[in-house]
Structures are given as C-alpha cells and as structure tokens.
C-alpha cells in the first residue's frame, strides 16, 4: 500500500498541531516518527488513520483520495502506548476478533500460530486483566498482526513497559512485521530506538516534519541543528564557534582543523560533538579539551561525564567504567573529523564522521 500525505496540516481553533507537510512512508517498510513529547507524532498518526481530518491537504492511498474517510472504512491496525484490549474477551478471542470479521477459515490454527510468535500461547484462556503489562501489549500486537492491515500504526507501544520488556519486544518487532507486506509507522521519543529499529526515520519537532530518510543517514547527516538536537541522546554538545583559515575555533581558542564549504563572509557558526565522540586517550590529530568534572554517572558499560571546559559545558559518553570525583580535572580528546558545523541559520555545513558520531 502506498500512503501519501500531500501538504496536510492540522489546526484546532487557534492552536496548530501540524504545519503543512508532505510524507510518503516507504511501502512494506518501517517508518519511525521521532520527536519529543508534543512534537506532533500522534496527531500525524491520527490523520493517517482517518481519526482526524486534516485542516488542509490530502491523504492518498494508492493514488485514491481518502481525505475525510473515517477510520471504520479504512483497513488500519493501531497499537497504542496504553494496553488496549477487549477486557470482556479472552486472549484467544481478542486475537481471533479480526479473523472472525474477515470470515477466515482455521481461526484456531491461526490464533495458535500468532500466539506462539509472540510467546503468549500459554495465556489464551486468560483475560487481559489477568496479564502483566508486557503480556497485554503482546496481545494487542498479536491482534494487529492478525488483522493483516496494509497500514499498521504503533504509537509508542513500548513506553509503559519496563526496560527489560522494552528491549525484548523491540528486538522482536522488526522480525514480526518483516514477514508481511504492511507499511508500519512507529512513533517514539527515543533516538536509540529509531536506530535500533532501522528502516526509515521522520524527525518531527513542534508540529513540523524536519527530515525524512534512511535512519542511519538522517542520524549521521542531520539537515539542521534542530534535527541534530532531536536525534541525539545524550543531547549533542553545542559550542559557539568561528570559522578561521585553520579550521573551526571554539570558545577558549580550541582549534579543530576541518575543511568547510564557502561561508559567504559569515564566520559565526555552531559546532557540535556527539557525546560518544570523546575519549580520554590522546592520539595523532586529536584535539585536547581540558575540563573539570561536574558529575560522573555509570550506566551499564558506559560512563557519562559532565564537565566544564574552556569551550563550554560538555557531556561525554566514555566506554567502560571510569571513577571520577567532583572537581577532578581531566582532559577529553576528540577527532576533528567527528565535529559537526552548522551555519548561523542552523543548517548543516559539514557532518561528523560515522565513527565519531556513532
């Protein structure tokens, strides 16, 4: 199915939820809507589903204009962040409901196969209230898969689950939908989730669609400072900088040799470094950035160090476990090739290397 949003917008009274935008999710693939809370992701999904009619623009499905066609007349499956199932129906009947509506044969066999794919075959006789949150969300996903809809909308479906369950289900989602022909749209606030799910990413902010493309390409080559902010966790370190003949000069006189496109006489810019671009080991060509530790926290196999440097405050994501006390001095190093540069208007001038940006 080819879904196309043609210059759609959405307003409610004086409030604008979506500014004019066009988007055509790649058929048969997963598109991730990435943005902070209230970026417009849910509003966009509601327009896609037919729950809301856009204020302007058109919604096309396989070239046919379906703008204003209600959701009950569209073949769409939706899974929300809340665990929405039919409470008076067993797990078996929840999964079987779309199969019964289609008049399918061998419903029992299909329900059993779907339950096994989502590891809930032991709960078919139970009711949703008897299940954990993760099990309830698996039931909702099984029902969405059983519907075999050409468009599947997943609105932050894992956000209310604990970390372990999120990891487990996220790893399974790609394979669950890879076997079908559905176009899948998945909303999240987490940049790491967009990268892990792969596919394509549409970056949204304050009701605007900022960039759309393959997830890795958008991550490594954000079109603007706004995209870089949304698609970085921890947030990208940003520095006021000047263009000079020798490269980019950060505050405090830190020079990073980098070739830049012509600036048309505009020396001021913003430089950016992702948290993972830093190291505590010097190396050939690396730039030294002395600092003082403000906070150090260990998360899993990484250490996040908040430091005050001559170029400004920095958050560095260092591989391994490092022990620092408050006010300890340290020197961080980075490869100039990992430095991003944005012009005075916030548009990308040059991108960081894949190795330094990862």
N, C-alpha and C positions, 0 to 999 in steps of 0.2 A: 504494500500500500504506500502510495506517495502522498504524504501530508504536506501542504504548503500554506504557510501564513503569509498573506500578502498585505504588508503595511497595516497590520492590525494595531489598534490602540484600545485602551480601556479606561474609562473615567466613571466616577460615581460622585455626582454633584460637582463640587469644586476640587475634588481630590483625583489626581491622576495615578492610576495603578500601573498602567503600561503606556509608555510612549511609543509612537509609531515604529514598528519593526517588522522585518520580514525574516522568516526562518523556514527552511525545508530540511527536517531531520532525514538522515540517510536511511532509505528503506531497508528493513531487515537488520538493522544495526542498533546499538545502544547510543543514545544521546544523553549526556549528563547536563542538567541545568545546574550550574554552580553559582552560588551567591549567598551573601549573608541573609539573616532573617529580614523579611520585608523587602527583599530585592525584586520581587515580582514573580518568583518561580511558581507559586501556587496559582496566582492569577492567570499566568500563561497556560498552565495545565488545564484550568477550568475552561478557558477559551478553546483549547484543543479538543476537550471532551464534549463541548456543547452545553456545559453547565451555565456558562455566561456567554452572552452575545457581545462581540466587540463593538465598541463605540464607533469605530471606523475600520475600514479594511475588509478583507475577505478571508475565509477559511476554505481551502480547496482540498478535496480528497480525490485522487486520481483524475484531476482536472475538473471535477464537478464542484460547483459552488454549494457548500453545505452551511454557509453562514446562517446562524439562527435556527438550524435544525437541532431539536432538543436531543439530549443525551440518550433518551429511551429509544430514539430511532437511529442511533449510531451503534456500531459494533466496537465498543471500547471497554477495556478492563482496567480497573483502577485499584490500587492498594495505597492506603493512607498510613501516616505515622501512628494513628490510633489503631488498635486491633479490632477491626470491624468485621464481624461475622454475624450470622443469624443465631441469636442466643437460644432460641427455642428448638433449634435443629442440631442433630448430632454432627460430629465432624464428617462422617460419611455423607450425610445429606447436604451439608454445606458444599462439599466438593462436587457432589452429584448434581446440584441445582442447575448449573448452566448446561450440563449434558442432557438433563431431562427436558429443558426448554427447547433444545435442538432436536429432541426425539432420537437420540443416539442409541445404537444397539450396544449390548455388552457394557452397560454402565458400571456394573460391579467390577469387571475386569479393569476398566479404565480408571476408576477411583482407586483401586488397589495399587495400580502401577504408579499413579500420581502421588499417592501417599508414600510409597516406597522411595520415590525420587526425593521427597522432602523429609524422609525419616520420621513420619508420623503414622505409620501403618498400625502401630500398637494402640492408637488413640481413636480409632474410627467410631467406636461406640460411645465415646465420651461427648460431653457438651463443652462449648467454649469456656464456660466459667470454671470448668474443672482443669483447665490447662494453664501452663505458665505463659508469660508474655511471648517468649520466643516461639513456643508451640502454637499459640494463637496466630502469630504472624505467618508461620509456615502454612497454616490452614488457609489464610487469606491469599497467600501466594499460590497455593495449590488450586484454589477456586479460579484465580485469574488465569493460570495456565490452562485449566480445563476449559475455559471459555473459548480458547483459541482465537482471541480477538486479533485483528490485524494491527491494532494500536493498544499498547499497554503503558499505562501511566503509573509510575511509582513515586509517590510524594513523601520523600524522607522516610521510607518504610522501616529503617533500622534505628531511627534516632531514639526511640524509647526502650531499646534493648540494652543490656549491659555489654561491656566491652567485648567479652569473650564471645557472646552470641552474635554481636555485630560482625566480628572478624569471621566467624564460621559461616554466617549466611552470605556475607559479601563475597567470600571465596566461591560460594555455590551459584550466586546469581548469574554470572556470566555463562556458565555451562547450562543452567536451567533454561535460559532463553536462547542460547546459541543454536539449539536443535530446531527451533521453529522459524517461521518467516515473519514474525511480528516486528514492527517498529517499536522500540522500547525507549521511553523517555523517563529519566530518573533524576529526581531533584535532591540536592544535598548542599549543606553549608561547608563541607569538609574538602579542601583541596586534595588531601591524600586519597580520599575515596574516589574522586574523579580520576586520579591517575591509576589507582588500582583496578578500577572497572574498565579502564581503557576506552576504546571506541572514540566517540566524538564529544567535545565539551563546548557548551554555550555559556559564556560568562555573562552574568547579569548583575546590575547594580542600580538601585533606586529606580526600578521600572524601565531601565534601558538595557538593550542587548548590546554588549560591548564587542564581543568577538566570538566566532564560531569556527571550529575546525577540529582536526585530529587532536586528541587530548595532549599527547606529548609535544606536538608542535605549538599549541597555544601556551603550554607551560613554559617551554624553552624560549618562545618568541612572543611574549605578550605585546600586543599592538600599542599599549599605552600604560601609563603609570597606574591608572585605575584597574586595568586588568591584572597587572603585576601584584597590586595590593590584594585583590580578591583571591588570586591563585598562588598565595604563599602562606604557609603555616609552618613555623612561626612567620610573622609578618616580615616582608623584605626590609632590610636595613636601608634607609634612605639618607643621603647626605647632600647638602648644598654644595655645588661644585662649580668649577670654572674650566673652560677649555683653554689650554695653552699649547704651544707648539710641541712641547714634550709629552703631551697626553692630557689626562684629566687630573686636576688638582683639587683634592678635598680640603675641607677646613683643616687648619693646623698645618698646612703646607705639605700634606701627604700627596705624593705624585705617583700616579699609576699610568704607565706608558700604554696607550691604547690608540689605535688609528680610528679616527672618526670621520664621518661624511662632512662635507662642507656645511658650515653653520650660518652662512649669510650674515656674518657680523654679529651673531648672538652668542657671546661667550658663556652666559649663565646657563646652568643645566642642573638636573638632579641625577646623582649617581646612585645605583642600587646594588646591594650584595645580598644574596640569599643566605640564611643562617648557616647552611651546610657548606658554604664556600670557604669557611675559616678553618685554620689548622694552628696548632701550637708549634709546628716544626718549620724552621726556616728552609728555604730551598732556592735554587737558581731562579732568579727573576721574580721571586715573591716579594710582595710589599709588606713591610713591618708596620703594625699598628699597636703601639703601646697603650695599655689601659689599666684601669683599676676595677677590681671585681665589686659589683654591687649586689649580686645574687648568683648562686650556683645551685642548680637542681638536677638530680639524676632521674632520668625517665627511661626505663628499660635498659638498653645497651648504650644510650647516649647521655651526654651531659650538656645541659643548656646553661650557658654562662651569660649573664647580663653584666656588661662592663661599660664604664665611661671612658671614652678615648678622646684623643685630640680632634678627631674628625666628628665626634658626636657619640651618642649612646648606641650601643651595639648589642644584639643578641646573637651569640654564636652557638651553633649546634655541633658539638665535638663528639666524634666517635669514641666509644669507650667510657670508662668511669674515671672521672677526674675529681680530686678533692681540692676545693678552694675555700678559703675563709673570706669574710667580708674585708674589704680594703686591701686584699692581696694584690700585688702588681703582677701583670702578665703581659706578654706580647703575642698578639694574634697575627697570623700571616695569611695573605690571600694572593692568588694568581690574578694579575690584571685582566687576563682573558675571561675571568668569571664576572667582571664588572659590567653591569648594565648602565646605559646612559639614556636619559630622556630629555627632550628639549624643553624650553620654557613653557610650552603649551601642554607638556605631559606626553608627547608622542615619542615612540621608541626611536632612538638614534642608532644604537648598536646593542646587540644582545650578548649575554654572558655565554660562555662555553657550556656545553652539555655537562661536562664533568664537574665544573664548578657550580653549576646551578642545581644539580640533582639533589 
